[in-house]
């Protein structure tokens, strides 16, 4: 897996407190939080798209959808 750098600004006081807490790997914690948040957002968007597609499928007849698909070829 290739990686890239993403920098964020945090208050100086927070950084100082982080430095005092030695038993936490902040880089790994932050990386894990970002990855989890990205996954959650991707799932949310996929679910939203699926719901929208499902509602459109309910509103139009299946035969119309098949006809549309065949006509598009």
ZAMARGU-4260 file (C-alpha; in steps of 0.2 Angstrom, whole numbers, plus 5000, padded with zeros to 4 digits):
<rodrens>
0) 5000/5000/5000 | 5007/5017/4995 | 5005/5031/5007 | 5004/5050/5007 | 5006/5064/5020
5) 4991/5074/5026 | 4995/5088/5038 | 4983/5095/5051 | 4984/5110/5063 | 4980/5107/5081
10) 4980/5119/5096 | 4997/5120/5104 | 4990/5115/5120 | 4984/5099/5113 | 5000/5095/5105
15) 5009/5098/5122 | 4997/5086/5131 | 4999/5073/5117 | 5018/5074/5120 | 5016/5070/5139
20) 5005/5055/5135 | 5019/5043/5130 | 5010/5027/5129 | 4999/5031/5114 | 5005/5030/5097
25) 4996/5046/5090 | 5001/5043/5072 | 4993/5026/5072 | 4978/5032/5082 | 4975/5046/5070
30) 4978/5035/5055 | 4965/5022/5061 | 4952/5036/5065 | 4954/5043/5048 | 4952/5026/5039
35) 4937/5022/5049 | 4929/5038/5046 | 4932/5037/5027 | 4925/5019/5027 | 4909/5025/5037
40) 4906/5039/5024 | 4909/5028/5009 | 4896/5015/5016 | 4884/5029/5020 | 4885/5036/5002
45) 4883/5019/4995 | 4868/5015/5005 | 4861/5032/5001 | 4863/5028/4982 | 4856/5011/4984
50) 4840/5018/4993 | 4838/5031/4979 | 4840/5018/4966 | 4827/5007/4975 | 4815/5021/4976
55) 4816/5024/4957 | 4814/5006/4954 | 4798/5006/4964 | 4791/5021/4955 | 4794/5014/4937
60) 4788/4997/4931 | 4800/4983/4928 | 4795/4981/4910 | 4799/5000/4907 | 4816/4997/4914
65) 4819/4982/4903 | 4813/4991/4888 | 4824/5006/4892 | 4839/4995/4894 | 4835/4986/4877
70) 4833/5002/4868 | 4849/5009/4874 | 4859/4995/4866
</rodrens>
